[in-house]
Amino acid sequence: MLSALTVHNLVVVREIDIELAGGLTVLTGETGAGKSILIEALGLALGGRGESQLVRPGAERATITASFDVGDNPAVQAFLAEHMLEAGRECMLRRVLARDGRSRAYCNENPVTVQLLRELGTLLVDVHAQHSSHSLLAREQQRALLDAYGELGAQVDAVAGAHGEWKAAQDAIAALERDGRDRARLDLLRYQVEELAQARIEADEVAGIEQEHKRLANSASILEHCAAIRQALADEEVGATAALAVANGQARALGRLAPETGNLGELLAQADVALEEALDELERIENHMGSDPERLQRLDTRLAELHALARKHQVGVSELADTAARLEAELAALEARSGDLDALLARRERALDDWQKAAARLSSARTRAVKKMDADITERLRDLGIPHAAFCVTVNTLRDTSPQPHGRDRVEFTVTTNPDQAPGPLNKVASGGELSRISLAIQAATARHAGIPVVVYDEVDTGIGGTTANVVGRNLRDVARHCQVICITHSPQVAAAGDRHLLVEKRVVDGHAETTLATLGRKAREQEIARMLGAARVTDPSIEHARDLLRQAHAAPAGAT
C-alpha cells in the first residue's frame, strides 16, 4: 500500500506531502489544476523517464518520495531481500531530478539504478491511463489472470513441477553430450593422471633430490677440499695444529714471567679446543662424502624423468606435484558428471509424459474458466457504458512443442466494442477512454487475484456520466476491496464513491503557478461534489444532491453492478 507521497519542485508543484490509506482515494479538481502531475510524480518514483524540464522554474532539483507499506507483500519483500534493500515493513523510493539533467534513485536510502526502481515498480503499482500501456496488456499477465480467476493454482503448479523435472533431465543429458564431445580430453586426463601417479611425485622431493645429486656429483672436489683443509690444519711441520702447540707453550712461559698475560693463554687454549673440534667435523665430512656411483646414477635417472614430465606439462619441476593435483581434480569433475545416459533418457521421457498430461489438464481447465470470465467481464463492460462490448479470452496451443513452465497455451485477451467489429487485442480495438473502462472491468473481475497492491486510474470515467458513472464508482469500490485504488476523476458519481477525497487546486503565488493538495472533510467534500455537478454556485439543493450521491455510493453493496 502507498502510505505517503512527497513531491518537491516538480513542474507546478512546489511542495506536496500527503498521507494515504487503503480503499478508494479519489482526486478531483479543475482541468489544468495539476492532477496528472501527481501520477507523473509517482511514475518517476517508480523509475519513469525523468527530464530536466520537469524541475520547477527557479529550483535546482525536483525530489519525489513514495513510501509503501509492504509488510503483507511477500513478492516485494523477496525482491528487497534479494537486492539487500529490506527495511522491515517499509519500502521508501526516492527520485531526484537535477536541472542539469542528472537523475538519482534511492530505495530505503540506498542508491540504486533507475532500472531497479522500474522492476520494483511493477510489483507495487499498476497505472491505468488513456493512451498508456500497463500490465494488463502483457500476455504473461493475461495468462496469469486467467489462471488466478479460474483458481487453477494446483494445475499450474503441476505443470511447472513436471517442467522442472524435464528440464533437470534435459540439462543432465546435455552435460553428458558435452562430455562426449570432450572424450579426447577425458582420455588425455586419465593418461596424464596415471602417468604422474606412477611417477610418485612428492611436493618436497625435488629439492632433496637436487641437493643430494649436487653433493654426489661433486664428491671428488669436496674430498679434495677436505684434504687441503686437513693439510693446512694437521701437517706436522707447517700445519695450524703444530703452530698452535708452539704458541701455547710460549704463552705458558710468558704467563710465568708476567701473570697479567694469563688471558692470552686462555684464548690460545680455547683455539686449541676449537681446532680439535674442527678436525673432528672434517673427519665426519670426509666419511660422509664418499662417492656412490650407483646412487648418483639413480638420481640422474630420477631427475631426467622429472624434467621430462615438467617439459611435457610446461611447468617447472617444483610445480609437478601441484599440476598432478590439478589434473586429478579436473578428471574427478568430468567423471562425476558422467552417468547412465539410458537412465537419464528414460527419466526425461517420463517427465515429458507427465508434463504433457499436466499441460492437457491445465488447458482443459483454462477453457472451462474462459466461459465464466468472458461472461463476467462482458457484463461489466456493458454496465460501464459500452453496450455492444464482448470480451473474449482466446486460448491457443503453442506451435513450439517443447515443454514450457506455464503449459502449452497462448492466452490473449480480446474485445470488440461495436456490433460490426471483429474481436482484437485490447490496445488495437479500444479507444483510450474505452481501454480505461475495459481495464477497470478486468480489474474489478480479477482484483483479488492480481497481486498488485496499488492500482491507479487516470480519468477512467472520460466520456461517461449518469448511471454508467455510478457503475464505474461501484466497480472501483469493488477493486478497492482487494487493493489500494487511487483515481483521478471529473465525475461527481465516481468522486462520491471514494473512501477519501483529495482536492487538487492551482493558484498563483508571487507570479508563479503552484499546485496544492488537500484532504477534504465531510462538508468540504459535499461542496466539491456540488461544484462537479455543475452548480454555478453552491446552493442548498446542490449540496443536498451531493449528499444524495454520497449516500447512494456508500449504500451500494460491494460488487454490485
Secondary structure, DSSP 8 states (H G I E B T S, - for coil): -EEEEEEEEETTEEEEEEE--SSEEEEE--TTSSHHHHHHHHHHHTT----GGGB-TT-SEEEEEEEEE-TT-HHHHHHHHHTT---TTEEEEEEEEETTS-EEEEETTEEE-HHHHHHHHHHHEEEEETT---GGGSHHHHHHHHHHHTT-HHHHHHHHHHHHHHHHHHHHHHHHHHHHHTHHHHHHHHHHHHHHHHHT--TTHHHHHHHHHHHHHTHHHHHHHHHHHHHHHH-TTTSHHHHHHHHHHHHHHHHHH-GGGHHHHHHHHHHHHHHHHHHHHHHHHHHHT---HHHHHHHHHHHHHHHHHHHHHTS-GGGHHHHHHHHHHHHHHHHHH---HHHHHHHHHHHHHHHHHHHHHHHHHHHHHHHHHHHHHHHHHHHTT-TT-EEEEEEEE-S--S--TT-SEEEEEEEE-STT---EEHHHHS-HHHHHHHHHHHHHHHHHHH--SEEEEESTTTT--HHHHHHHHHHHHHHHTTSEEEEE---HHHHHT-SEEEEEEEEEETTEEEEEEEE--HHHHHHHHHHHTT-SS--HHHHHHHHHHHHHHHHS-TT--
